[in-house]
Amino acid sequence: MLKRASLSIFLLISSSAIAITLDEFSERLVETHPYFVQLSLSEKTSLLDQKASLTYLDWNIKAGASESFSGGEDTSTLYDDLYTTKYEVSANRKLENSGASVNLKHSLTRSDKDSNASHSNLLGLDYVRPLLQNKGGLNDRLATDLASLDMMAKQVSLEEQAETFLASKLSKFIDLALKQEVVKNHQVSLDLSKQQLDLDEEKYENSLIDKSVLIQQKDSYVKAKQQLLQSSKELIIERRELANLIDLKESDMIVDLDLFEVHNLTKIDPDSFVKDSRLIQKFDFDKARFERQLITFEDKTMPSVNLNLGLSSLGENDKYFGSFGNRDYSWNVGVDISYPLGSRKELIDVERAEISIDNVDAKRQETEITNVQQINYLLAQVDLLSELVVLYLEQGSLAEEMVIEEQIKFGEARGQKSLVIAAKRNANLANLTYLQAAGTYQKIVIDYKAAIDQLYK
């Protein structure tokens, strides 16, 4: 803790506002940023697509009316004039998980022969069930099965997109934390340059140094002012950007982050992890989609064999309501077979699907290799930088000890004030290097968490 405190002597957080932590920033970003709202809407769209794929099971209602006339002097007919009026309504739908279709039909016909009216009332039920191609409704369910796969794939894809977006913004948060500390570091550097300039001006007045030395120190002081001005402007820009991201006042965008914190990260076996990672799941869903299409394409190469069943009831009378009684009943059973000859589109589709599956497998293997290499690299960087951060803390303590030693020597008249200032400058300059390395470490930690699917859950 003493070492940490010694390095943080110039890194105090402003007390004018309540600082925001990395976790708070992450939560607020997910809750408020439009990007995540879009992802949520995209997920809802996938749910609607899945529901839409089930509409093939809906009832389809159809109604119609017609009137016709025939007449003339043809002696072959038993009437002079015939007016026919017909009303018909039907309802049909597919039956789930069977491939069968059912059709209900009702029609009412009025025939007016030479002003003598009669009515017929027909009620029918037809049932068609596939016995070979599309057996069990395999092909009818294709759109639904693909929509279910697409929805799951979309969810994984959205999580991956969200994690990538979040990682990029959290890296910005690290940049802001680093810029906060850099500004403070440059302020200290400016203060030390001013102290040295005041000291050199006093020496010059006492003819202890040449004017060239004084000019050189004035130049160093101006450069320190320029450095502080530039870093302050960069801080304002970064603070404004992040405040806008989470709908916060710019003045409230003060970061609370220990750049020198060493994280105890989850260690994984990259080879095992990658096989089930979100990035690889995308290829699994793509392959499952092509495999499902392949099943249907292969099924469509078989003959279409359908069982047909029909029931009907017919009533006739010269009165409208009378036609509902005195009914005749009939039924029919049949099988129809169809099979196209020549070049088959389905055979081409089968071959194309098989090629697509092999292509997905190849891409999956390539991505696995790339991801394993990336995770191994990030692991190596995490280990290296975490050890460097610890060493930087020790080096920072040594630099602070040197400052204390020079102050003691100056207090005992065994040293010079310029040596005290030089020691403070060296400590401050070293601290800037340590800060930048620590910021890089924090970013690598974020990249590693994103790579192993632990940043966004």
C-alpha positions in Angstrom: 0.0 0.0 0.0 2.9 2.4 0.7 4.3 1.8 -2.8 0.9 2.4 -4.3 0.4 5.6 -2.3 3.8 6.9 -3.3 3.0 6.5 -7.0 -0.4 8.1 -6.5 0.9 11.2 -4.8 0.2 13.2 -8.0 -2.9 11.2 -9.1 -5.6 12.4 -6.7 -9.1 12.4 -8.1 -11.0 15.7 -8.2 -13.3 16.1 -5.3 -15.6 18.5 -7.2 -17.8 15.6 -8.6 -18.7 12.1 -7.7 -16.4 9.8 -9.7 -17.8 7.0 -11.9 -16.3 3.5 -11.8 -15.8 1.2 -14.7 -18.7 -1.1 -13.7 -21.0 1.9 -13.3 -20.0 3.2 -16.7 -20.6 -0.2 -18.3 -24.1 -0.6 -16.7 -25.2 2.8 -17.6 -23.9 2.4 -21.2 -25.9 -0.8 -21.6 -29.0 0.8 -20.1 -29.0 4.1 -22.0 -27.1 3.9 -25.3 -29.3 3.6 -28.5 -27.0 0.8 -29.8 -28.3 -1.6 -27.2 -31.9 -0.5 -27.9 -31.3 -1.4 -31.6 -30.0 -4.8 -30.6 -33.1 -5.4 -28.5 -35.3 -4.4 -31.4 -33.4 -6.7 -33.7 -34.0 -9.6 -31.3 -37.7 -8.8 -31.3 -37.7 -8.8 -35.1 -36.2 -12.3 -35.0 -39.1 -13.4 -32.7 -41.6 -12.0 -35.2 -39.9 -13.8 -38.1 -40.2 -17.1 -36.2 -43.9 -16.4 -35.5 -44.4 -15.5 -39.2 -43.0 -18.9 -40.2 -45.9 -20.6 -38.4 -48.6 -18.9 -40.4 -48.7 -21.9 -42.8 -50.8 -23.6 -40.1 -53.4 -20.8 -40.1 -56.9 -21.5 -41.5 -57.5 -20.1 -44.9 -61.1 -19.0 -45.5 -62.5 -18.6 -49.0 -65.9 -17.5 -50.1 -67.5 -16.8 -53.5 -70.8 -16.3 -55.3 -71.7 -16.7 -59.0 -74.7 -16.6 -61.3 -75.0 -18.1 -64.7 -77.5 -18.4 -67.5 -78.0 -20.8 -70.4 -80.8 -21.1 -72.9 -81.7 -21.2 -76.6 -83.6 -23.3 -79.1 -81.4 -26.3 -78.9 -83.8 -29.3 -78.7 -81.3 -31.4 -76.9 -81.9 -29.6 -73.6 -84.9 -30.2 -71.4 -85.5 -26.6 -70.7 -85.6 -23.3 -72.5 -84.0 -21.1 -69.9 -81.7 -22.0 -66.9 -80.6 -19.6 -64.3 -78.1 -20.9 -61.7 -77.0 -19.1 -58.6 -74.3 -20.5 -56.4 -72.8 -19.6 -53.0 -69.7 -21.3 -51.7 -67.5 -21.1 -48.7 -64.5 -23.2 -47.8 -61.8 -23.4 -45.1 -58.5 -25.3 -45.4 -55.3 -25.6 -43.4 -52.2 -27.7 -42.9 -52.0 -30.0 -39.9 -48.9 -29.6 -37.8 -46.3 -32.4 -37.8 -48.2 -34.5 -40.3 -47.9 -32.8 -43.7 -51.6 -33.4 -44.2 -54.1 -30.8 -45.3 -57.8 -30.7 -44.6 -60.4 -28.8 -46.6 -64.0 -28.1 -45.5 -66.4 -27.0 -48.1 -70.1 -25.9 -48.2 -72.0 -24.8 -51.3 -75.6 -23.9 -52.0 -76.9 -23.9 -55.5 -80.3 -22.7 -56.9 -81.3 -23.8 -60.3 -84.3 -22.1 -62.0 -85.4 -24.1 -65.0 -88.2 -22.4 -66.9 -89.3 -20.7 -63.6 -89.2 -24.0 -61.7 -86.6 -23.6 -58.9 -84.7 -26.4 -57.1 -81.9 -26.2 -54.5 -78.9 -28.4 -53.8 -76.9 -28.2 -50.6 -73.4 -29.8 -50.6 -71.2 -30.3 -47.5 -67.7 -31.9 -48.1 -64.6 -32.8 -46.3 -61.3 -33.6 -48.1 -58.2 -34.9 -46.4 -54.8 -35.3 -48.2 -51.8 -36.9 -46.4 -48.3 -37.3 -47.9 -46.9 -40.9 -47.6 -43.4 -40.4 -49.0 -42.2 -36.9 -49.9 -43.0 -34.4 -47.1 -44.0 -37.3 -44.8 -44.7 -35.9 -41.3 -44.7 -32.4 -42.7 -40.9 -32.4 -43.1 -40.9 -29.8 -45.9 -43.7 -27.8 -44.5 -41.7 -27.1 -41.4 -38.6 -26.0 -43.3 -39.3 -22.3 -42.9 -40.2 -22.7 -39.2 -37.0 -24.8 -38.5 -34.8 -22.3 -40.3 -36.5 -19.4 -38.4 -35.8 -21.1 -35.1 -32.1 -21.6 -36.0 -31.9 -18.0 -37.2 -33.4 -16.7 -34.0 -30.8 -18.6 -31.9 -28.0 -17.5 -34.2 -29.2 -13.9 -34.1 -29.2 -14.0 -30.3 -25.6 -15.2 -30.2 -24.6 -12.7 -32.9 -26.2 -9.8 -31.0 -24.3 -10.8 -27.8 -21.1 -10.8 -29.8 -21.8 -7.4 -31.3 -22.7 -6.0 -27.9 -19.5 -7.3 -26.4 -17.4 -5.8 -29.2 -19.2 -2.5 -28.9 -18.8 -2.5 -25.1 -15.1 -3.4 -25.3 -14.4 -0.5 -27.6 -16.2 2.0 -25.2 -14.6 0.6 -22.1 -11.2 1.1 -23.7 -12.3 4.7 -24.2 -13.0 4.8 -20.5 -9.5 3.6 -19.8 -8.2 6.3 -22.1 -10.2 8.9 -20.1 -8.8 7.6 -16.8 -5.3 7.7 -18.3 -5.8 11.3 -19.6 -7.0 12.4 -16.2 -3.7 11.2 -14.7 -1.6 12.5 -17.6 -3.0 16.0 -17.0 -2.1 15.8 -13.4 1.3 14.6 -14.3 1.8 17.4 -16.7 0.6 19.9 -14.1 3.3 18.6 -11.7 5.8 18.8 -14.5 4.9 22.5 -15.1 5.1 23.3 -11.4 8.6 21.7 -11.2 9.6 23.6 -14.4 8.4 26.9 -12.7 10.4 26.1 -9.6 13.5 25.4 -11.6 13.0 28.6 -13.7 12.6 30.7 -10.5 15.8 29.1 -9.1 17.7 29.7 -12.4 16.6 33.4 -12.5 17.9 33.9 -9.0 21.2 32.2 -10.0 21.4 34.4 -13.1 20.9 37.5 -11.1 23.7 36.4 -8.8 25.9 35.6 -11.9 26.0 31.9 -11.0 24.9 30.7 -14.4 25.1 31.9 -18.0 22.1 33.5 -19.8 22.0 30.5 -22.2 21.2 28.2 -19.3 18.3 30.6 -18.3 17.0 30.7 -21.8 17.1 26.9 -22.0 15.1 26.7 -18.8 12.5 29.2 -20.0 12.1 27.1 -23.2 11.5 24.0 -21.0 8.9 25.9 -19.0 7.1 27.0 -22.2 7.1 23.4 -23.5 5.7 22.2 -20.2 2.9 24.7 -20.5 2.2 23.5 -24.1 2.2 19.9 -23.0 -0.3 20.6 -20.2 -2.5 22.7 -22.6 -2.6 19.9 -25.1 -3.3 17.1 -22.6 -6.0 19.3 -21.0 -7.8 19.8 -24.3 -7.6 16.0 -25.1 -9.1 15.3 -21.7 -12.0 17.7 -22.4 -12.7 16.0 -25.7 -12.5 12.5 -24.3 -14.7 13.5 -21.3 -17.3 15.1 -23.5 -17.5 12.0 -25.8 -18.0 9.6 -22.9 -20.5 11.8 -21.2 -22.6 11.9 -24.3 -22.4 8.1 -24.5 -24.2 7.6 -21.2 -26.2 10.8 -21.2 -24.3 12.4 -18.4 -23.2 16.0 -17.7 -19.6 16.6 -18.9 -18.7 18.0 -15.5 -19.8 14.8 -13.9 -17.7 12.6 -16.2 -14.9 12.1 -13.6 -13.4 8.6 -13.7 -12.6 6.6 -10.6 -10.1 3.9 -11.7 -6.9 2.5 -10.3 -4.8 2.0 -13.4 -2.3 0.0 -11.4 -4.8 -2.6 -10.2 -3.7 -6.1 -11.1 -6.6 -8.4 -12.0 -7.1 -12.0 -11.0 -8.4 -13.2 -14.3 -10.0 -16.6 -15.2 -7.5 -18.8 -16.9 -8.8 -21.1 -19.6 -7.6 -23.7 -22.1 -7.9 -21.8 -25.4 -8.3 -24.9 -27.5 -11.2 -26.2 -25.4 -12.9 -22.8 -24.9 -12.8 -21.8 -28.6 -14.8 -24.8 -29.7 -17.9 -23.5 -27.7 -17.3 -19.8 -28.0 -19.9 -17.4 -29.3 -17.8 -16.7 -32.4 -17.7 -20.4 -33.3 -21.3 -21.0 -32.5 -22.1 -18.8 -35.5 -20.6 -21.4 -37.8 -22.5 -24.2 -35.9 -25.8 -22.4 -36.6 -24.8 -21.9 -40.3 -24.0 -25.6 -40.6 -27.2 -26.6 -38.9 -29.1 -24.4 -41.3 -27.5 -26.0 -44.4 -28.0 -29.5 -42.9 -31.7 -28.8 -42.4 -32.1 -27.5 -45.9 -30.2 -30.6 -47.2 -32.7 -32.9 -45.5 -35.6 -31.2 -47.4 -33.7 -31.1 -50.7 -33.0 -34.8 -50.4 -36.6 -35.5 -49.4 -37.8 -33.6 -52.5 -35.9 -36.0 -54.8 -38.4 -38.8 -53.8 -41.7 -39.3 -55.6 -44.8 -37.5 -54.2 -47.2 -40.0 -52.9 -50.5 -38.8 -51.4 -53.4 -40.5 -49.7 -56.7 -38.8 -50.5 -59.8 -39.2 -48.4 -63.1 -37.5 -49.1 -66.5 -37.4 -47.4 -69.5 -35.5 -48.8 -73.2 -35.0 -48.1 -75.7 -33.7 -50.6 -79.3 -32.6 -50.1 -81.8 -31.5 -52.8 -85.2 -29.9 -52.6 -87.3 -27.4 -54.3 -87.3 -25.3 -51.1 -84.3 -23.6 -49.7 -84.5 -25.0 -46.2 -85.7 -28.3 -47.5 -82.3 -28.8 -49.2 -80.8 -29.2 -45.7 -82.7 -32.5 -45.2 -83.1 -35.8 -47.1 -79.3 -36.0 -47.7 -77.2 -38.5 -49.7 -73.8 -39.5 -48.4 -70.7 -40.5 -50.3 -67.0 -41.2 -49.7 -63.9 -41.8 -51.7 -60.4 -43.1 -51.1 -57.4 -42.8 -53.5 -53.7 -42.5 -53.9 -51.9 -40.2 -56.4 -48.2 -40.4 -57.4 -46.1 -37.9 -59.2 -42.4 -37.9 -60.1 -40.7 -35.5 -62.5 -38.3 -36.8 -65.1 -35.1 -35.3 -66.5 -32.8 -32.7 -64.8 -33.8 -32.2 -61.2 -33.4 -28.9 -59.5 -33.5 -30.7 -56.1 -30.4 -32.7 -57.0 -28.5 -29.4 -57.8 -29.8 -28.0 -54.5 -28.5 -31.1 -52.6 -25.0 -30.7 -54.1 -25.0 -27.0 -53.4 -26.0 -27.6 -49.7 -23.2 -30.2 -49.3 -20.6 -27.8 -50.7 -21.9 -25.1 -48.3 -21.6 -27.4 -45.3 -18.0 -28.3 -46.2 -17.3 -24.6 -46.7 -18.6 -23.8 -43.2 -16.5 -26.5 -41.7 -13.4 -25.0 -43.3 -14.2 -21.5 -42.2 -14.9 -22.8 -38.7 -11.5 -24.5 -38.4 -9.7 -21.4 -39.7 -11.5 -19.2 -37.2 -10.7 -21.6 -34.4 -7.0 -21.4 -35.2 -7.1 -17.6 -35.4 -9.0 -17.3 -32.1 -6.7 -19.7 -30.2 -3.7 -17.7 -31.4 -5.4 -14.4 -30.3 -6.3 -15.7 -26.8 -2.8 -17.1 -26.3 -1.4 -13.7 -27.3 -3.7 -11.9 -25.0 -2.8 -14.3 -22.1 0.9 -13.7 -22.7 0.3 -9.9 -22.8 -1.7 -10.0 -19.6 1.0 -12.0 -17.8 3.8 -9.7 -19.1 2.0 -6.4 -18.3 0.8 -7.5 -14.9 4.4 -8.3 -13.9 5.6 -5.1 -15.4 3.0 -3.1 -13.4 4.3 -4.7 -10.2 7.8 -3.8 -11.2 6.8 -0.2 -12.1 5.3 0.1 -8.6 8.6 -0.9 -7.1 10.5 1.5 -9.4 8.2 4.3 -8.5 8.9 3.7 -4.9 12.6 3.9 -5.6 12.2 7.2 -7.4 10.2 8.6 -4.5 12.9 7.4 -2.1 15.4 9.3 -4.2 13.3 12.4 -3.9 13.2 12.0 -0.1 16.9 11.4 0.1 17.7 14.6 -1.9 15.3 16.5 0.3 17.1 15.3 3.4 20.5 16.2 1.9 19.2 19.6 1.0 17.8 20.1 4.5 21.2 19.2 6.0 23.0 21.6 3.6 24.6 18.6 1.9 22.7 19.0 -1.4 21.3 21.6 -3.8 17.7 22.5 -4.4 18.1 21.9 -8.1 18.9 18.3 -7.3 15.7 18.0 -5.4 13.8 19.4 -8.3 15.7 17.1 -10.7 14.8 14.0 -8.6 11.1 15.1 -8.6 11.2 15.5 -12.3 12.7 12.1 -12.8 10.1 10.5 -10.6 7.3 12.4 -12.4 8.6 11.4 -15.8 9.0 7.8 -14.8 5.5 7.9 -13.4 4.2 9.0 -16.8 5.8 6.0 -18.4 4.3 3.7 -15.7 0.8 5.2 -16.3 0.9 4.5 -20.0 2.0 0.9 -19.5 -0.7 0.4 -16.8 -3.3 1.8 -19.2 -2.2 -0.6 -21.8 -2.6 -3.4 -19.3 -6.1 -2.4 -18.4 -7.1 -2.4 -22.1 -5.5 -5.8 -22.6 -7.6 -7.1 -19.7 -10.8 -5.8 -21.4 -9.8 -7.4 -24.7 -9.1 -10.7 -23.0 -12.5 -10.7 -21.2 -14.2 -9.9 -24.5 -12.3 -12.7 -26.3 -13.5 -15.3 -23.7 -17.1 -14.0 -23.7 -16.9 -12.7 -20.1 -17.3 -8.9 -20.8 -21.0 -8.9 -21.8 -23.4 -11.3 -20.3 
